[in-house]
Amino acid sequence: MEIFIVILLFVLGIILILKGGDYFVDAATWIAEVSGIPKFIVGATVVSLATTLPELIVSAMAAVDGKVGMAIGNAIGSVTCNTGLVMGISIVCIPAVVKRKSFAFKGILMIVSCLSLLLLSLSGELKLGGSLVLLAMFFIFIIENVKSAKSEISNEKHMIYGKKDIVINALKFIGGAAGIVIGARLLVDNGSELARIIGISESVIGLTVIAIGTSLPELITTIISIVKKQGSLGLGNILGANIIDVTIILPVCALLSGGSLPIAKQTFMIDIPVCFAVMGIFVIPTLFKEKLHRVQGIIMIAVYIAYIIAISFII
């Protein structure tokens, strides 16, 4: 009976994150589009900040509770899931043409941030200095997006809206945020309990079920953008979300853990390298060919599935 209640609350947490993220993304996107900001930049900034809230809250709560393995596993696992699974699905469904000018900086910064995390973790922990380096990358990312928005804002039409639209989107924004916070709490508490009952380590739960659960907003946003033929929004969202996951979530967890974040040997030897590899498959061919190919997406999904199977046996 105990495990049934735990699973039920765990699933409820995912549902709340799913619906809360959905409403929050809708409201955040509406707010951004009212200003006339290009969709790629909207996806990379406002939507990314919204969809990474679950990862941030879940990892922060886990860090505060001393569940460091779950905090790190969720952050790294979410980036790998976003790139290998979510972006892979997007590419398979819609192999799109990409503008190198818009894609290059964010794609390269995403890879550099992951490589920096790997190098900054050589000592077995992410220290305060390393956290500050990653945070600096986040601010560079924001500055670049602000500059891009200013130069391109006139290229897109502004939305027409009334008082009713403002009220509806304000309620979606507040309600969505509340759903994300409550769902994240349920996910952390019951994910940890589930790990204890089944005998699985918290890092595995963080890397798999919780990482996929907190990546649901990105998955939903990507699927919606595919259906509505707004691939640039989904692409920008994944790039931005990954950069935020690495440059904000892990430094925040380090600060909440007393200034340093212990990095397990498996995380350093397997999880971060796989994350880096999937990013490379995504970014490097795209920079040269300025197009996302279906084969590229298939390889990314295959690598992700192989990685999930491997860590299930390793740990």
Contacts in CASP RR format, 6 or more apart in sequence:
PFRMAT RR
TARGET T0000
AUTHOR 0000-0000-0000
METHOD contacts of the structure
MODEL  1
MEIFIVILLFVLGIILILKGGDYFVDAATWIAEVSGIPKFIVGATVVSLA
TTLPELIVSAMAAVDGKVGMAIGNAIGSVTCNTGLVMGISIVCIPAVVKR
KSFAFKGILMIVSCLSLLLLSLSGELKLGGSLVLLAMFFIFIIENVKSAK
SEISNEKHMIYGKKDIVINALKFIGGAAGIVIGARLLVDNGSELARIIGI
SESVIGLTVIAIGTSLPELITTIISIVKKQGSLGLGNILGANIIDVTIIL
PVCALLSGGSLPIAKQTFMIDIPVCFAVMGIFVIPTLFKEKLHRVQGIIM
IAVYIAYIIAISFII
2 197 0 8 1.000
3 194 0 8 1.000
3 197 0 8 1.000
6 190 0 8 1.000
6 191 0 8 1.000
6 193 0 8 1.000
6 194 0 8 1.000
6 197 0 8 1.000
7 190 0 8 1.000
7 194 0 8 1.000
9 186 0 8 1.000
9 189 0 8 1.000
9 190 0 8 1.000
10 186 0 8 1.000
10 187 0 8 1.000
10 190 0 8 1.000
10 191 0 8 1.000
10 194 0 8 1.000
12 183 0 8 1.000
12 186 0 8 1.000
13 182 0 8 1.000
13 183 0 8 1.000
13 184 0 8 1.000
13 186 0 8 1.000
13 187 0 8 1.000
13 190 0 8 1.000
14 183 0 8 1.000
14 187 0 8 1.000
14 213 0 8 1.000
14 216 0 8 1.000
16 179 0 8 1.000
16 180 0 8 1.000
16 182 0 8 1.000
16 183 0 8 1.000
16 186 0 8 1.000
17 54 0 8 1.000
17 179 0 8 1.000
17 180 0 8 1.000
17 183 0 8 1.000
17 184 0 8 1.000
17 187 0 8 1.000
17 213 0 8 1.000
17 214 0 8 1.000
17 216 0 8 1.000
17 217 0 8 1.000
18 213 0 8 1.000
18 216 0 8 1.000
18 217 0 8 1.000
18 220 0 8 1.000
19 176 0 8 1.000
19 179 0 8 1.000
20 175 0 8 1.000
20 176 0 8 1.000
20 177 0 8 1.000
20 178 0 8 1.000
20 179 0 8 1.000
20 180 0 8 1.000
20 217 0 8 1.000
21 50 0 8 1.000
21 51 0 8 1.000
21 53 0 8 1.000
21 54 0 8 1.000
21 176 0 8 1.000
21 179 0 8 1.000
21 180 0 8 1.000
21 216 0 8 1.000
21 217 0 8 1.000
21 220 0 8 1.000
22 176 0 8 1.000
22 217 0 8 1.000
22 220 0 8 1.000
23 172 0 8 1.000
23 173 0 8 1.000
23 175 0 8 1.000
23 176 0 8 1.000
24 50 0 8 1.000
24 53 0 8 1.000
24 172 0 8 1.000
24 173 0 8 1.000
24 175 0 8 1.000
24 176 0 8 1.000
24 177 0 8 1.000
24 180 0 8 1.000
24 217 0 8 1.000
25 47 0 8 1.000
25 50 0 8 1.000
25 51 0 8 1.000
25 217 0 8 1.000
25 220 0 8 1.000
25 221 0 8 1.000
26 169 0 8 1.000
26 172 0 8 1.000
27 169 0 8 1.000
27 170 0 8 1.000
27 172 0 8 1.000
27 173 0 8 1.000
27 176 0 8 1.000
28 46 0 8 1.000
28 47 0 8 1.000
28 49 0 8 1.000
28 50 0 8 1.000
28 173 0 8 1.000
29 42 0 8 1.000
29 43 0 8 1.000
29 46 0 8 1.000
29 47 0 8 1.000
29 233 0 8 1.000
30 159 0 8 1.000
30 161 0 8 1.000
30 165 0 8 1.000
30 169 0 8 1.000
31 46 0 8 1.000
31 169 0 8 1.000
31 173 0 8 1.000
32 42 0 8 1.000
32 43 0 8 1.000
32 45 0 8 1.000
32 46 0 8 1.000
32 47 0 8 1.000
33 39 0 8 1.000
33 42 0 8 1.000
33 158 0 8 1.000
33 159 0 8 1.000
34 158 0 8 1.000
34 159 0 8 1.000
34 161 0 8 1.000
35 153 0 8 1.000
35 158 0 8 1.000
36 153 0 8 1.000
36 156 0 8 1.000
36 157 0 8 1.000
36 158 0 8 1.000
36 159 0 8 1.000
37 45 0 8 1.000
37 46 0 8 1.000
37 149 0 8 1.000
37 152 0 8 1.000
37 153 0 8 1.000
37 156 0 8 1.000
38 148 0 8 1.000
38 149 0 8 1.000
38 152 0 8 1.000
38 153 0 8 1.000
38 155 0 8 1.000
38 156 0 8 1.000
38 232 0 8 1.000
39 156 0 8 1.000
39 230 0 8 1.000
39 232 0 8 1.000
39 233 0 8 1.000
40 102 0 8 1.000
40 232 0 8 1.000
40 233 0 8 1.000
40 235 0 8 1.000
40 236 0 8 1.000
41 145 0 8 1.000
41 148 0 8 1.000
41 149 0 8 1.000
41 152 0 8 1.000
41 236 0 8 1.000
42 233 0 8 1.000
43 221 0 8 1.000
43 232 0 8 1.000
43 233 0 8 1.000
43 234 0 8 1.000
43 236 0 8 1.000
43 237 0 8 1.000
43 240 0 8 1.000
44 106 0 8 1.000
44 145 0 8 1.000
44 236 0 8 1.000
44 237 0 8 1.000
44 239 0 8 1.000
44 240 0 8 1.000
45 142 0 8 1.000
45 145 0 8 1.000
45 149 0 8 1.000
45 240 0 8 1.000
47 221 0 8 1.000
47 233 0 8 1.000
47 234 0 8 1.000
47 236 0 8 1.000
47 237 0 8 1.000
48 236 0 8 1.000
48 237 0 8 1.000
48 239 0 8 1.000
48 240 0 8 1.000
48 241 0 8 1.000
48 243 0 8 1.000
48 244 0 8 1.000
49 244 0 8 1.000
50 217 0 8 1.000
51 217 0 8 1.000
51 218 0 8 1.000
51 221 0 8 1.000
51 237 0 8 1.000
51 241 0 8 1.000
52 78 0 8 1.000
52 240 0 8 1.000
52 241 0 8 1.000
52 244 0 8 1.000
52 245 0 8 1.000
52 248 0 8 1.000
52 249 0 8 1.000
53 177 0 8 1.000
53 180 0 8 1.000
53 217 0 8 1.000
54 180 0 8 1.000
54 183 0 8 1.000
54 184 0 8 1.000
54 187 0 8 1.000
54 213 0 8 1.000
54 214 0 8 1.000
54 215 0 8 1.000
54 216 0 8 1.000
54 217 0 8 1.000
55 74 0 8 1.000
55 75 0 8 1.000
55 78 0 8 1.000
55 214 0 8 1.000
55 215 0 8 1.000
55 241 0 8 1.000
55 245 0 8 1.000
55 249 0 8 1.000
56 244 0 8 1.000
56 248 0 8 1.000
56 249 0 8 1.000
56 252 0 8 1.000
57 180 0 8 1.000
57 181 0 8 1.000
57 184 0 8 1.000
57 185 0 8 1.000
58 70 0 8 1.000
58 71 0 8 1.000
58 74 0 8 1.000
58 184 0 8 1.000
58 187 0 8 1.000
58 188 0 8 1.000
58 210 0 8 1.000
58 214 0 8 1.000
59 70 0 8 1.000
59 71 0 8 1.000
59 72 0 8 1.000
59 74 0 8 1.000
59 75 0 8 1.000
59 249 0 8 1.000
59 250 0 8 1.000
59 252 0 8 1.000
59 253 0 8 1.000
60 71 0 8 1.000
60 249 0 8 1.000
60 252 0 8 1.000
60 253 0 8 1.000
60 256 0 8 1.000
61 184 0 8 1.000
61 185 0 8 1.000
61 188 0 8 1.000
62 68 0 8 1.000
62 69 0 8 1.000
62 70 0 8 1.000
62 71 0 8 1.000
62 74 0 8 1.000
62 188 0 8 1.000
62 192 0 8 1.000
62 253 0 8 1.000
63 71 0 8 1.000
63 252 0 8 1.000
63 253 0 8 1.000
63 256 0 8 1.000
63 257 0 8 1.000
63 261 0 8 1.000
64 256 0 8 1.000
65 188 0 8 1.000
65 192 0 8 1.000
66 257 0 8 1.000
67 188 0 8 1.000
67 192 0 8 1.000
67 202 0 8 1.000
68 253 0 8 1.000
68 257 0 8 1.000
68 261 0 8 1.000
68 262 0 8 1.000
69 201 0 8 1.000
69 202 0 8 1.000
69 203 0 8 1.000
69 206 0 8 1.000
69 264 0 8 1.000
69 267 0 8 1.000
70 188 0 8 1.000
70 191 0 8 1.000
70 192 0 8 1.000
70 195 0 8 1.000
70 202 0 8 1.000
70 203 0 8 1.000
70 205 0 8 1.000
70 206 0 8 1.000
70 210 0 8 1.000
71 253 0 8 1.000
71 257 0 8 1.000
71 261 0 8 1.000
72 203 0 8 1.000
72 250 0 8 1.000
72 253 0 8 1.000
72 261 0 8 1.000
72 263 0 8 1.000
72 264 0 8 1.000
72 267 0 8 1.000
73 203 0 8 1.000
73 206 0 8 1.000
73 207 0 8 1.000
73 210 0 8 1.000
73 211 0 8 1.000
73 267 0 8 1.000
73 271 0 8 1.000
74 206 0 8 1.000
74 207 0 8 1.000
74 210 0 8 1.000
74 211 0 8 1.000
74 214 0 8 1.000
75 245 0 8 1.000
75 246 0 8 1.000
75 249 0 8 1.000
75 250 0 8 1.000
75 253 0 8 1.000
76 207 0 8 1.000
76 211 0 8 1.000
76 267 0 8 1.000
76 271 0 8 1.000
76 272 0 8 1.000
76 275 0 8 1.000
77 206 0 8 1.000
77 207 0 8 1.000
77 208 0 8 1.000
77 211 0 8 1.000
77 271 0 8 1.000
77 275 0 8 1.000
78 211 0 8 1.000
78 214 0 8 1.000
78 215 0 8 1.000
78 241 0 8 1.000
78 245 0 8 1.000
79 114 0 8 1.000
79 242 0 8 1.000
79 245 0 8 1.000
79 246 0 8 1.000
79 275 0 8 1.000
79 279 0 8 1.000
80 207 0 8 1.000
80 211 0 8 1.000
80 271 0 8 1.000
80 274 0 8 1.000
80 275 0 8 1.000
80 278 0 8 1.000
80 304 0 8 1.000
80 307 0 8 1.000
81 211 0 8 1.000
81 212 0 8 1.000
81 215 0 8 1.000
81 304 0 8 1.000
82 215 0 8 1.000
82 218 0 8 1.000
82 238 0 8 1.000
82 241 0 8 1.000
82 242 0 8 1.000
82 245 0 8 1.000
83 238 0 8 1.000
83 242 0 8 1.000
83 275 0 8 1.000
83 278 0 8 1.000
83 279 0 8 1.000
83 282 0 8 1.000
83 300 0 8 1.000
83 304 0 8 1.000
84 278 0 8 1.000
84 282 0 8 1.000
84 297 0 8 1.000
84 300 0 8 1.000
84 301 0 8 1.000
84 303 0 8 1.000
84 304 0 8 1.000
85 212 0 8 1.000
85 215 0 8 1.000
85 219 0 8 1.000
85 300 0 8 1.000
85 301 0 8 1.000
85 304 0 8 1.000
86 215 0 8 1.000
86 218 0 8 1.000
86 219 0 8 1.000
86 222 0 8 1.000
86 238 0 8 1.000
87 222 0 8 1.000
87 235 0 8 1.000
87 238 0 8 1.000
87 282 0 8 1.000
87 297 0 8 1.000
87 300 0 8 1.000
88 282 0 8 1.000
88 296 0 8 1.000
88 297 0 8 1.000
88 298 0 8 1.000
88 300 0 8 1.000
88 301 0 8 1.000
89 219 0 8 1.000
89 222 0 8 1.000
89 223 0 8 1.000
89 297 0 8 1.000
89 301 0 8 1.000
90 222 0 8 1.000
90 225 0 8 1.000
90 226 0 8 1.000
90 231 0 8 1.000
90 234 0 8 1.000
90 235 0 8 1.000
90 238 0 8 1.000
90 292 0 8 1.000
91 292 0 8 1.000
91 293 0 8 1.000
91 294 0 8 1.000
91 296 0 8 1.000
91 297 0 8 1.000
91 300 0 8 1.000
92 294 0 8 1.000
92 297 0 8 1.000
92 298 0 8 1.000
92 301 0 8 1.000
93 226 0 8 1.000
94 226 0 8 1.000
94 229 0 8 1.000
94 231 0 8 1.000
94 292 0 8 1.000
95 291 0 8 1.000
95 292 0 8 1.000
95 293 0 8 1.000
95 294 0 8 1.000
96 231 0 8 1.000
96 232 0 8 1.000
96 235 0 8 1.000
96 291 0 8 1.000
96 292 0 8 1.000
97 290 0 8 1.000
97 291 0 8 1.000
97 292 0 8 1.000
98 235 0 8 1.000
98 286 0 8 1.000
98 290 0 8 1.000
98 291 0 8 1.000
98 292 0 8 1.000
99 290 0 8 1.000
100 287 0 8 1.000
100 290 0 8 1.000
102 148 0 8 1.000
103 235 0 8 1.000
103 239 0 8 1.000
103 286 0 8 1.000
103 287 0 8 1.000
103 290 0 8 1.000
104 287 0 8 1.000
105 144 0 8 1.000
106 141 0 8 1.000
106 144 0 8 1.000
106 236 0 8 1.000
106 239 0 8 1.000
106 240 0 8 1.000
106 243 0 8 1.000
107 239 0 8 1.000
107 283 0 8 1.000
107 287 0 8 1.000
108 283 0 8 1.000
108 287 0 8 1.000
109 137 0 8 1.000
109 140 0 8 1.000
109 141 0 8 1.000
109 144 0 8 1.000
109 243 0 8 1.000
110 239 0 8 1.000
110 240 0 8 1.000
110 242 0 8 1.000
110 243 0 8 1.000
110 246 0 8 1.000
110 279 0 8 1.000
110 283 0 8 1.000
111 276 0 8 1.000
111 279 0 8 1.000
111 280 0 8 1.000
111 283 0 8 1.000
112 137 0 8 1.000
113 134 0 8 1.000
113 137 0 8 1.000
113 242 0 8 1.000
113 243 0 8 1.000
113 246 0 8 1.000
113 247 0 8 1.000
114 242 0 8 1.000
114 246 0 8 1.000
114 272 0 8 1.000
114 275 0 8 1.000
114 276 0 8 1.000
114 279 0 8 1.000
115 276 0 8 1.000
116 133 0 8 1.000
116 134 0 8 1.000
116 137 0 8 1.000
117 126 0 8 1.000
117 134 0 8 1.000
117 246 0 8 1.000
117 250 0 8 1.000
117 272 0 8 1.000
118 268 0 8 1.000
118 272 0 8 1.000
118 273 0 8 1.000
118 276 0 8 1.000
120 126 0 8 1.000
120 127 0 8 1.000
120 129 0 8 1.000
120 130 0 8 1.000
120 133 0 8 1.000
120 134 0 8 1.000
121 263 0 8 1.000
121 267 0 8 1.000
121 268 0 8 1.000
121 272 0 8 1.000
122 268 0 8 1.000
124 262 0 8 1.000
124 263 0 8 1.000
124 268 0 8 1.000
125 260 0 8 1.000
125 261 0 8 1.000
125 262 0 8 1.000
125 263 0 8 1.000
126 250 0 8 1.000
126 251 0 8 1.000
126 254 0 8 1.000
126 260 0 8 1.000
126 261 0 8 1.000
126 263 0 8 1.000
127 254 0 8 1.000
127 259 0 8 1.000
127 260 0 8 1.000
128 254 0 8 1.000
128 255 0 8 1.000
128 259 0 8 1.000
128 260 0 8 1.000
130 251 0 8 1.000
131 250 0 8 1.000
131 251 0 8 1.000
131 254 0 8 1.000
131 255 0 8 1.000
131 259 0 8 1.000
131 261 0 8 1.000
132 251 0 8 1.000
134 246 0 8 1.000
134 247 0 8 1.000
134 248 0 8 1.000
134 250 0 8 1.000
134 251 0 8 1.000
135 247 0 8 1.000
135 248 0 8 1.000
135 251 0 8 1.000
137 243 0 8 1.000
137 247 0 8 1.000
138 243 0 8 1.000
138 244 0 8 1.000
138 247 0 8 1.000
138 248 0 8 1.000
141 240 0 8 1.000
141 243 0 8 1.000
141 244 0 8 1.000
141 247 0 8 1.000
184 214 0 8 1.000
187 210 0 8 1.000
187 213 0 8 1.000
187 214 0 8 1.000
188 210 0 8 1.000
191 205 0 8 1.000
191 209 0 8 1.000
191 210 0 8 1.000
192 202 0 8 1.000
192 205 0 8 1.000
194 200 0 8 1.000
194 205 0 8 1.000
195 201 0 8 1.000
195 202 0 8 1.000
195 204 0 8 1.000
195 205 0 8 1.000
200 315 0 8 1.000
201 315 0 8 1.000
203 264 0 8 1.000
203 266 0 8 1.000
203 267 0 8 1.000
203 315 0 8 1.000
204 311 0 8 1.000
204 312 0 8 1.000
204 315 0 8 1.000
207 271 0 8 1.000
207 311 0 8 1.000
208 308 0 8 1.000
208 311 0 8 1.000
208 312 0 8 1.000
218 237 0 8 1.000
218 238 0 8 1.000
218 241 0 8 1.000
221 233 0 8 1.000
221 234 0 8 1.000
221 237 0 8 1.000
222 234 0 8 1.000
222 237 0 8 1.000
222 238 0 8 1.000
224 230 0 8 1.000
225 231 0 8 1.000
225 232 0 8 1.000
225 233 0 8 1.000
225 234 0 8 1.000
225 237 0 8 1.000
235 292 0 8 1.000
242 279 0 8 1.000
250 261 0 8 1.000
253 261 0 8 1.000
254 260 0 8 1.000
254 261 0 8 1.000
266 311 0 8 1.000
266 314 0 8 1.000
266 315 0 8 1.000
270 310 0 8 1.000
270 311 0 8 1.000
270 314 0 8 1.000
271 311 0 8 1.000
274 303 0 8 1.000
274 307 0 8 1.000
277 303 0 8 1.000
278 300 0 8 1.000
278 303 0 8 1.000
278 304 0 8 1.000
281 296 0 8 1.000
281 297 0 8 1.000
281 299 0 8 1.000
281 300 0 8 1.000
281 303 0 8 1.000
282 296 0 8 1.000
282 300 0 8 1.000
285 293 0 8 1.000
285 296 0 8 1.000
286 292 0 8 1.000
286 296 0 8 1.000
END
